[in-house]
Amino acid sequence: MPNITYIAHDGSSRRVTVDNGTSLMEAAVNNNVPGIDGDCGGECACATCHVHVEEDWLIRLPAAAAQEESMLEFCEGVDCASRLGCQIKVGPELDGIVVRTPVAQH
């Protein structure tokens, strides 16, 4: 079962263990991780699951699809490490992934 570490803007962190196939957004919502709301339920329609993926992990992810890129335009503090958590499903290859939640979402 993959582990995900969420780091808040204040440096506090929370590590959660999830089933394979769970999105970063679902894992955060199911474990009450602050800063990730997932208002649209994972439909890539709200951007309330914006995260900054640590560089070592970012290169392991497939590129963002056009719809995700479009939704990221509505986020504050977007950078090259920005992704929507609802679009990233974890499995063994992402065990240990580290993401940061943006200041604007706290």
C-alpha positions in Angstrom: 0.0 0.0 0.0 1.5 3.3 -1.1 2.4 6.1 1.4 1.9 9.8 0.7 3.4 12.6 2.6 1.6 16.0 2.5 3.5 19.0 3.7 1.6 22.1 4.7 2.8 25.7 4.1 3.9 25.9 7.7 6.1 22.8 7.4 3.9 20.4 9.3 3.5 17.1 7.6 1.1 14.2 7.5 1.9 10.7 6.1 -1.0 8.5 5.0 -1.2 5.0 3.6 -3.8 4.3 0.9 -4.9 1.6 -1.4 -3.5 1.4 -4.9 -5.5 3.4 -7.4 -6.4 6.1 -4.9 -5.9 9.7 -6.1 -3.8 12.2 -4.1 -7.1 14.2 -3.6 -9.1 11.2 -2.3 -6.3 10.3 0.1 -6.2 13.8 1.5 -10.0 14.2 1.8 -10.3 10.7 3.4 -7.6 11.5 5.9 -8.6 15.1 6.7 -5.5 16.6 5.3 -5.8 20.4 5.6 -5.6 22.5 2.4 -7.2 19.9 0.0 -10.9 20.1 -0.4 -11.7 18.2 -3.6 -15.0 20.1 -4.0 -15.8 18.6 -7.4 -15.2 15.0 -6.2 -12.3 14.4 -8.5 -13.8 15.5 -11.8 -11.0 18.0 -12.6 -13.5 20.8 -12.4 -12.6 23.0 -9.4 -8.8 23.0 -8.7 -9.3 22.8 -4.9 -6.8 19.9 -4.8 -3.9 21.9 -6.2 -0.6 20.5 -4.9 3.1 21.1 -5.6 4.8 17.8 -6.3 8.4 17.5 -5.0 10.8 17.5 -7.9 12.1 13.9 -7.4 8.5 12.7 -7.8 7.3 15.2 -10.5 9.5 13.5 -13.2 7.9 10.2 -12.5 4.4 11.5 -13.3 2.8 11.5 -16.8 2.3 15.0 -18.2 -0.8 16.9 -17.2 -3.7 16.6 -19.7 -5.1 19.8 -21.3 -8.1 19.8 -19.0 -5.8 19.8 -15.9 -3.6 22.5 -17.4 -6.7 24.6 -18.0 -7.9 24.2 -14.4 -4.5 25.1 -13.0 -4.9 28.5 -14.6 -7.4 29.3 -11.9 -5.0 28.5 -9.0 -3.0 31.0 -7.0 0.7 30.2 -6.7 1.0 27.9 -9.7 4.5 26.9 -10.7 6.2 24.1 -12.7 5.6 21.6 -9.9 1.8 22.3 -9.7 -0.6 19.5 -10.4 -4.2 18.6 -9.4 -4.3 15.9 -6.9 -7.4 14.4 -8.4 -5.5 13.6 -11.5 -2.7 11.6 -9.8 -3.5 8.0 -8.9 -0.9 6.3 -6.7 0.4 2.8 -6.9 3.6 1.0 -6.0 5.6 3.3 -8.4 4.6 6.4 -6.3 5.0 4.8 -2.9 6.6 7.6 -0.8 5.5 10.5 -3.0 5.8 13.9 -1.3 3.5 16.9 -2.1 3.1 20.4 -0.7 -0.2 22.2 -0.2 -0.3 25.8 -1.3 -0.6 28.6 1.2 -3.7 29.9 -0.7 -5.6 26.7 0.2 -5.1 27.0 4.0 
